[in-house]
């Protein structure tokens, strides 16, 4: 690895958990703070409670969001999501957008952050966003995942739809900020880890990831 791609672990950040900063945390935090630019008092929905989604939930809490709705396909993720900062938890279904509007005075959320990279989830995140709100797509979808909008709704809702790569983050700028959140107890890296494994556990960890189970698996030597 090039030296230009490395940064020292900030003081006060546990060495093992620091591995999470390299992707999941910078992506989730950056999506909330840099791309969506969540402001205090705003409402936020995060679609997908994996490693990036859990980081986005914590980031929304740090940003001062008044209501943070986590959406996932499995009820087993609720405890994880709430420990990360979710005030509400919704099981993904064809009624998800309606449920989110019901939780936000029939308006929809100010910001929706999509962390799954699926066409149906992106469309639902858009439908869950209030008029004039922001939908940020973090998940990496495939070329076959087509999302469609009609011309009238784009005008009528006045929403902003944007993608972000790596949370629009700059590690040299953002790592010191994240480290301060860790030291102050605002950002809990260990809460993102649902299993610690050796190299032998990697195949099973990939199976769990594909099945949507747990948060981050941390390989410990």
Helices and strands as residue ranges (DSSP letters): G 3-5, G 17-22, H 24-30, I 31-35, E 43-47, H 51-63, E 67-72, G 75-77, H 78-84, E 88-91, H 96-103, E 109-114, H 119-127, E 129-137, H 151-157, E 160-163, G 166-168, H 171-183, G 189-192, E 193-197, G 199-201, H 202-210, E 216-219
